[in-house]
Amino acid sequence: MSAAQVLNLLEQLPVAEQREVFEQLRDKFEDEATPGQIAEFERRGEALARNPQSGIPWEQVRAELRERIKGR
């Protein structure tokens, strides 16, 4: 299963379950993230939990990243 397929499945979960997956992944990679990165992950997760409609679909994020990479 590709990362895109996994993300698509995650988007179908309720927000509370998406957050649970996020927290589990954050905990798994916590040793690799700096304290600043962890704080930012937590801030963004809390902001998304307060306002789920503020999120951007993965497809849009991916397209924007590809455009940025092309521009370099």
Residue pairs with C-beta under 8 A, 6 or more apart in sequence:
4 58
4 62
7 58
8 58
10 18
10 21
11 18
11 57
11 58
13 21
15 48
15 49
15 52
19 45
19 48
19 49
22 41
22 45
23 45
26 33
26 38
26 41
26 42
30 38
33 41
47 54
48 54
48 55
